[in-house]
């Protein structure tokens, strides 16, 4: 049902805590996971919450050991918009994200709330 799942992640505790739930969902559906980190446009480097490639490599290796396909992207822009653009571009079936973390740019609410508004596909929010 969910062949391609987009997972916006960072190195916050909330992302790590939701990882087991996301992995369980992906295993049940045989999903291809796309891990996404967003770089803020104002700082030509990853924010405190953006991932470095070693964290991506570790995460992808763990996912591959679970028998799933995984790749990662690093994109620049406002997180909610970037998440929705990538979901549309990659023809994603589901976006899975936490309710905390990945929220460093939204002035009028969380990134998760904004993604729910704009997403071209279903969004599953994991507490």
C-alpha positions, 0 to 999 in steps of 0.5 A, a space after each residue: 500500500 505504501 511503496 514509497 515513504 518519505 521520512 523527514 528526519 533530523 538528529 533530535 530525540 523525537 526523530 530517534 524515538 519515532 524511528 522504530 515505529 517508522 521501521 515497523 510500518 515500512 517492514 509491514 508494507 515492504 516500503 522503500 524509505 527516503 530519508 530527508 534532511 532540510 538545510 535552511 536557506 539562510 545559512 549555507 550549512 545544515 542547521 543544528 537539526 539537519 543530519 550529517 552524512 554519517 548519521 544518514 549512512 548509519 540510518 540507511 544501513 540499519 534500514 537495509 539490514 531490516 530488508 528494506 530499500 533506503 536512500 537519502 536526500 539533503 535539500 535546501 529551503 523551508 522544511 514544510 515546503 521542501 518536504 511537500 516538494 520532494 513528496 510530489 517529485 518522488 511520487 511518495 505514497 506516504 510522509 511519516 514524521 514526528 510531531 516534534 523536531 524538524 520545526 525550526 522555521 515555522 512562524 505560525 505553527 509546526 512543520 508537521 501542521 504545515 505539511 499536513 496542509 500542503 502534502 500531495 499524499 497522506 501524512 502520518 504524524 508519529 508522537 
